[in-house]
Amino acid sequence: MLRLLRTGAPAAACLRLGTSAGTGSRRAMALYHTEERGQPCSQNYRLFFKNVTGHYISPFHDIPLKVNSKEENGIPMKKARNDEYEIATKEPMNPIKQYVKDGKLRYVANIFPYKGYIWNYGTLPQTWEDPHEKDKSTNCFGDNDPIDVCEIGSKILSCGEVIHVKILGILALIDEGETDWKLIAINANDPEASKFHDIDDVKKFKPGYLEATLNWFRLYKVPDGK
C-alpha cells in the first residue's frame, strides 16, 4: 500500500486528465493506448483506454497504482486546454469525459494572472475518497472521486497520458463540504526531478508556485458565483 500522506514518497502511477512527455512517459504509454469517441467539447466525447493486446481497460481500476520492477504503470492525466475532464466512474470501462454540471459542459476559468490550469492535472488510479468515511484531517466525508494530482513538471502532457510521478506533498481541500485531497507531485522522468524530494524543495526551486496553487484553488470557482 502506498502511503500518500508521506512526503518524498516513492514513485506512483498517475493518469493525466488533460494537455509532450519524456522517455519514461513514452514507456508507460506504450502499455496503454487511448481511443477517442465523439466530438471534443461535446457531452458525447469519451476517451477510452486499451492495453497492449488491444483490450479495453478501465483507467480507474486496471492501471496499477504502484511502480515496481515487474510492471510499468502511471497516472492518467486529464488537463486539456481549458476543458474540465473527469473519469466517468459510473460508466462501463470508465472513459475520460468532459465534466458536465447542470446540463452544461464545464470549463476552467481564466483567473488573473493564471490561464486555465497551472500544472498538469490528473488522478491516481485505484484510489477513491470514501463519501461514507469522515476524514480526521478535515472532519468532512470524501468526495467519491479518485485522488487528484497536481504535477508540477516542465512538460505539458496530453489528455489520457500515463506517467510515473514522485509524490512531494499533499494539500487538503474542503470543496462544497467534501474532502478533496490534492497531491503535489513531479513527473519521475522530468529533467529536474532529481532535485525534488519533498515539499520544501518545491518552495526552494519553484518559489511562489505553492502559493499560486493555493490561490488558484481558492479562486477557480468564483466565476461560477461560489
Summary of the structure (lengths in Angstrom):
residues: 226
radius of gyration: 16.5
end to end distance: 36.2
largest distance: 48.2
contacts: 762
relative contact order: 0.22
helix: 14%
strand: 34%
